[in-house]
Amino acid sequence: MSTEATLPATTSASPTARQVWTRARGVVLAVALLLVGAVVIAVIRSDTQRGGLDPRSADPRGSRAVAALLADRGVSTRVVTTLAEASAADADTTLLIAAPDLLTGSQQTQLHTATENSGGRTVLIAPSSPSVGTLAPGLTADPAPSFASKLSPVCDLPAARRAGTADTGGFRYDTGATDADLCYPSDGLPTLVRIPAVTGDGDTIVLGAPDILYNDRLDEHGNASLALQLLGSRPHLVWYLPSLSDDSLTDSGERGLFDLLPSGWLWGTLQLFIAAALAALWRARRLGPLVPERLPVAIRASETVEGRARLYRKANARDRAAGALRSTTRTRLAPLVGVPVPQAHAPEALLPALSAHLHDHGDGQSLDALLFGPPPRDDAALISLADQLDALEREVRRP
């Protein structure tokens, strides 16, 4: 006679792989769409969208227009992103440093040493303290910038006199050099300074604001004329855009993990983090109080009690179990002895009423220990407590 093993019915509440996928597929799909959209946008805009003061950028704050005008005049423009490339400028080259304040102190010192006697021209765009003092010794930046939108040259520099008024506000500078050209003053301090080199025909031009190089400002006032004269005095223009990928970023040449990551990856990670946080908030949203929902099946009270008891036992939570038993017993006893339910958990209200109701069947001290005492020490004491509470309730209900 054959017998078949009977497998016990599973009681696990763990979700299956299918259930997990059903719940998470919305979030996965949203993240996938975000990633695909980001990649598509990056590919489409990679050739046209660049940073400010970039001669390859056609954005309003880019500088492609001035680069195109220089090319028509026979001046070649080359974009570099490392200190080594920028330091290779010679007498036939104009070196434009788009963001001097982004360079470290060591980079600024090396760059000044390399270009000081090169015979070329160095153009610094809006340097502040202390970078201006390193790249152009003897020059200091005034802490109060100029907000003027149009200034007059008021100097003998030929390029400035031919250009006339221009948008040269921004940082204002001060110097004690007697041979420097101080142009476009604002409240007594110049916003454009030309400092000739000690030896040779080279010079350094410090410009307080980059406005004359922007695509959307080039056609205003004398901006185009001034930009072309400042940048077109040599046949070659090296446009230096400092980058985090430069090996000279640190003095030791060693870089950490975040230094090795391009800035685009860091911003992309931040965007993904924000998207994940918004998705989590969307999935966990609560628009008002919780709404009770009818269960698909009826669960007997005894199963609920048994399940909770097993959880208490598994967690060794005798204090919680004893507290639940005592609280429920007090709630049931209070109406039987004439105590309002809100006062059922107050010993001064419940115990005297119970003692008066029981007369000789109990005293206040034993009732206090039974209904408000400390948690039991072990499982046997917990079972004994439950039996005593049942006996007390039967005694109170006895006619």
C-alpha positions in Angstrom: 0.0 0.0 0.0 1.6 3.2 -1.2 1.5 6.4 0.9 2.1 9.9 -0.2 3.9 12.5 2.0 1.8 15.4 2.9 3.5 18.7 2.7 2.6 21.2 5.3 0.9 24.3 4.0 3.3 27.2 3.7 2.7 30.1 6.1 5.5 32.4 4.8 4.5 35.9 4.1 7.6 36.7 2.1 6.7 38.0 -1.4 7.6 36.0 -4.4 9.9 37.2 -7.2 6.8 37.9 -9.4 5.2 40.0 -6.7 8.4 42.0 -6.2 8.7 42.6 -9.9 5.0 43.7 -10.1 5.5 46.2 -7.3 8.8 47.6 -8.5 8.3 47.7 -12.2 6.9 51.2 -12.2 9.9 52.6 -10.4 12.3 50.6 -12.6 10.5 51.9 -15.8 10.7 55.5 -14.6 14.4 55.2 -13.8 15.0 53.6 -17.2 13.2 56.4 -19.0 15.1 59.0 -17.0 18.4 57.4 -18.0 17.4 57.0 -21.7 16.2 60.7 -21.7 19.5 61.9 -20.1 21.6 60.0 -22.6 19.6 61.3 -25.6 19.7 64.9 -24.4 23.5 64.6 -23.7 24.1 63.2 -27.2 22.0 65.8 -28.9 23.5 68.7 -27.0 27.0 67.5 -26.7 28.2 69.4 -29.7 26.4 72.7 -29.0 26.0 73.0 -25.3 29.2 74.1 -23.5 30.2 76.3 -20.6 30.4 80.0 -20.4 33.3 81.8 -22.1 33.9 78.8 -24.3 34.8 79.8 -27.9 33.1 76.7 -29.1 29.8 77.6 -27.5 26.9 79.4 -29.3 25.0 80.0 -26.1 24.4 83.6 -25.0 27.2 83.3 -22.5 29.5 81.5 -24.9 32.2 83.1 -27.1 31.9 81.5 -30.5 31.1 84.9 -32.1 34.4 86.5 -31.1 36.3 83.4 -32.2 34.7 83.5 -35.6 35.5 87.2 -36.0 39.1 86.6 -35.1 39.3 83.7 -37.6 38.1 86.1 -40.3 41.1 88.3 -39.4 43.5 85.4 -39.6 43.8 84.7 -35.9 43.6 81.0 -35.0 42.0 80.0 -31.7 43.0 76.9 -29.9 41.2 75.7 -26.7 43.4 74.1 -24.0 42.4 72.7 -20.6 45.8 71.9 -19.0 48.4 74.1 -17.5 51.2 72.4 -19.6 49.4 73.5 -22.8 48.8 77.0 -21.6 52.4 77.4 -20.4 53.7 76.7 -23.9 52.6 80.1 -25.3 55.3 82.1 -27.1 55.8 85.6 -28.5 53.3 85.0 -31.3 50.5 83.9 -29.0 47.9 85.6 -26.9 47.0 83.5 -23.8 43.5 84.1 -22.5 42.8 82.6 -19.0 39.0 82.4 -18.8 38.7 81.6 -15.1 41.9 82.6 -13.2 40.2 82.1 -9.8 39.8 78.4 -10.5 43.5 77.8 -10.6 45.3 76.7 -7.5 48.1 78.9 -6.0 50.7 76.5 -7.4 49.2 76.6 -10.9 49.0 80.4 -10.8 52.7 80.6 -9.8 53.8 78.2 -12.5 51.7 80.0 -15.2 53.1 83.4 -14.3 56.7 82.1 -14.4 56.1 80.5 -17.8 54.6 83.6 -19.4 56.4 86.4 -17.7 59.2 86.6 -20.3 57.5 84.8 -23.2 57.0 88.0 -25.2 53.4 87.2 -25.8 50.2 88.7 -24.3 48.3 87.3 -21.3 44.7 88.3 -20.8 43.1 87.6 -17.4 39.4 87.6 -17.3 37.9 88.9 -14.0 40.5 87.7 -11.5 39.9 88.6 -7.9 42.1 88.6 -4.8 44.5 86.9 -4.3 44.8 85.3 -7.8 45.3 88.7 -9.5 48.3 89.4 -7.2 50.0 86.1 -8.3 49.3 86.3 -12.0 49.9 90.1 -12.2 52.2 91.1 -9.4 51.7 94.6 -8.1 48.0 94.6 -8.9 45.2 94.4 -6.3 41.5 93.9 -6.7 39.1 96.2 -4.9 36.5 94.2 -2.9 33.7 96.4 -4.1 32.9 95.6 -7.8 31.5 98.0 -10.3 28.0 97.4 -11.5 28.1 99.9 -14.4 26.9 98.6 -17.7 28.8 101.1 -19.9 32.1 102.8 -19.2 34.3 105.2 -21.2 38.0 104.5 -21.7 39.5 107.7 -20.2 43.1 106.5 -21.0 45.7 106.6 -23.7 45.6 102.9 -24.7 45.0 102.9 -28.5 42.8 99.8 -28.4 40.5 101.4 -25.8 40.4 104.8 -27.5 39.4 103.2 -30.8 36.7 101.0 -29.2 35.1 103.8 -27.1 32.5 102.9 -24.5 32.3 99.2 -23.6 30.8 96.9 -21.0 33.9 96.6 -18.9 32.5 96.8 -15.3 33.0 94.1 -12.7 36.2 94.0 -10.6 38.1 97.2 -10.2 41.9 97.3 -9.7 44.6 99.4 -8.2 48.3 99.4 -8.9 51.3 101.6 -8.1 53.0 100.9 -11.5 53.7 104.1 -13.4 53.9 102.5 -16.8 50.5 100.7 -16.6 47.5 101.8 -18.7 44.5 102.3 -16.5 41.3 102.3 -18.6 37.5 102.4 -18.1 37.5 103.8 -14.6 34.5 103.3 -12.3 34.5 105.5 -9.2 38.1 106.3 -9.6 39.4 102.8 -10.1 40.1 101.1 -13.5 38.3 98.0 -14.7 40.8 97.3 -17.5 44.6 97.4 -16.8 47.5 96.8 -19.2 50.8 96.1 -17.6 53.8 95.9 -19.9 56.4 93.2 -19.3 59.7 94.1 -17.7 61.6 92.8 -20.7 60.5 92.2 -24.3 57.3 93.3 -26.0 54.9 91.2 -24.0 52.2 92.5 -21.7 49.4 91.4 -19.3 45.9 92.7 -19.7 43.5 92.4 -16.7 39.8 92.7 -17.6 37.3 93.2 -14.7 34.4 91.5 -16.4 33.9 89.0 -19.3 30.9 90.8 -20.8 32.7 92.0 -24.0 33.4 88.4 -25.0 29.8 87.1 -24.6 27.9 86.2 -27.8 24.8 88.3 -26.7 26.9 91.4 -25.8 29.4 91.4 -28.5 27.3 93.7 -30.8 26.7 96.4 -28.1 28.7 99.6 -27.8 32.4 99.1 -28.6 32.6 95.5 -27.2 33.5 93.8 -30.5 36.2 96.3 -31.3 37.8 96.1 -27.9 37.6 92.3 -27.8 39.2 91.9 -31.3 42.0 94.4 -30.5 42.8 92.8 -27.2 42.8 89.2 -28.5 44.0 89.8 -32.1 47.3 91.4 -31.5 49.1 88.1 -32.2 48.4 85.5 -34.9 47.6 82.8 -32.4 45.1 82.8 -29.5 45.3 80.1 -26.8 42.0 80.0 -24.9 42.7 78.4 -21.5 39.7 76.8 -19.8 40.9 75.3 -16.4 39.7 71.7 -16.0 39.5 69.2 -13.1 41.2 66.7 -15.4 44.5 68.7 -15.3 47.4 66.7 -13.7 48.7 69.9 -12.2 45.5 70.4 -10.1 47.4 69.2 -7.0 50.9 70.0 -6.0 51.9 66.3 -5.6 50.3 65.3 -8.9 48.2 62.6 -7.0 44.5 62.9 -7.2 41.7 61.3 -5.4 38.7 59.4 -6.8 36.5 62.5 -7.1 39.3 64.4 -8.8 39.4 61.7 -11.4 35.7 61.8 -12.2 34.7 64.4 -14.8 32.3 67.1 -13.5 29.5 65.7 -15.7 29.5 62.4 -13.9 29.2 64.2 -10.5 26.2 66.3 -11.7 24.6 63.2 -13.3 24.9 61.3 -10.1 23.3 64.1 -8.2 20.4 64.2 -10.7 19.9 60.5 -10.3 19.9 60.8 -6.5 17.2 63.5 -6.7 15.2 61.4 -9.2 15.4 58.4 -6.8 14.3 60.6 -3.9 11.3 61.9 -5.8 10.4 58.4 -6.9 10.6 57.2 -3.3 8.4 60.1 -2.2 5.9 59.3 -4.9 5.7 55.7 -3.9 5.4 56.5 -0.2 3.0 59.4 -0.5 0.1 59.7 1.9 -2.7 62.0 0.8 -4.7 62.2 4.1 -5.5 59.6 6.8 -5.3 55.9 6.1 -8.5 54.4 4.8 -9.6 51.1 6.3 -9.8 48.3 3.7 -11.8 45.1 3.9 -9.6 42.0 4.0 -10.1 39.6 1.1 -10.6 36.8 3.7 -12.0 36.6 7.2 -9.4 36.0 9.9 -10.6 34.5 13.1 -9.8 36.4 16.3 -8.1 33.3 17.8 -5.6 33.2 14.9 -4.8 36.9 15.4 -4.2 36.4 19.1 -2.1 33.3 18.4 0.0 35.1 15.8 0.6 38.1 18.1 1.5 35.7 20.9 4.1 34.0 18.7 5.6 37.3 17.8 5.9 38.3 21.5 7.4 34.9 22.3 9.9 35.1 19.4 11.0 38.6 20.6 11.0 37.5 24.2 8.7 40.4 24.9 7.1 39.3 28.2 6.8 42.9 29.3 4.7 43.8 26.2 2.6 40.7 26.6 2.0 41.2 30.3 1.1 44.9 29.6 -1.4 43.9 26.9 -3.1 41.3 29.2 -3.3 43.8 32.2 -4.5 46.6 30.0 -7.3 44.5 28.5 -8.3 43.2 31.9 -8.5 46.6 33.4 -10.6 47.9 30.5 -13.1 45.0 31.0 -13.2 45.3 34.8 -13.8 49.1 35.0 -17.4 49.1 33.8 -18.2 46.1 36.1 -17.2 48.1 39.2 -18.6 51.5 38.1 -15.4 53.1 37.0 -15.4 55.1 33.7 -13.4 53.4 31.0 -11.0 56.5 30.6 -10.1 56.0 34.3 -9.6 52.2 34.0 -5.8 52.6 34.0 -5.6 54.9 37.0 -4.8 52.8 40.2 -6.3 55.4 42.5 -9.7 55.1 40.7 -9.8 51.4 39.8 -8.3 49.7 42.9 -10.7 51.1 45.6 -13.7 50.2 43.5 -12.4 46.7 43.0 -11.7 46.2 46.7 -15.2 47.5 47.6 -16.8 45.1 45.1 -14.8 42.1 46.2 -15.1 42.7 49.9 -13.2 39.9 51.6 -12.1 38.2 48.4 -9.1 40.5 47.8 -7.0 43.3 49.2 -5.7 46.5 47.6 -2.0 45.4 47.7 -2.5 42.1 45.9 -4.8 43.8 43.3 -2.2 46.5 42.7 0.6 43.9 42.1 -1.7 41.9 39.9 -3.0 44.7 37.7 -0.2 47.2 37.8 2.8 45.2 38.9 6.2 44.6 37.2 6.6 42.4 34.2 7.0 38.6 34.9 10.4 37.1 35.1 9.9 34.1 32.8 7.3 32.3 30.7 5.9 30.4 33.7 5.3 33.6 35.6 3.6 35.1 32.5 1.2 32.1 32.3 0.5 32.4 36.0 -0.3 36.1 35.5 -2.8 35.3 32.8 -4.5 32.7 35.0 -4.8 35.1 37.9 -6.2 37.8 35.7 -8.8 35.4 34.3 -9.7 34.3 37.9 -10.1 37.9 39.0 -12.4 38.7 36.1 -14.5 35.7 36.9 -14.7 36.7 40.5 -15.9 40.2 39.7 -18.5 38.9 37.2 -19.8 36.4 39.8 -23.3 37.4 41.0 
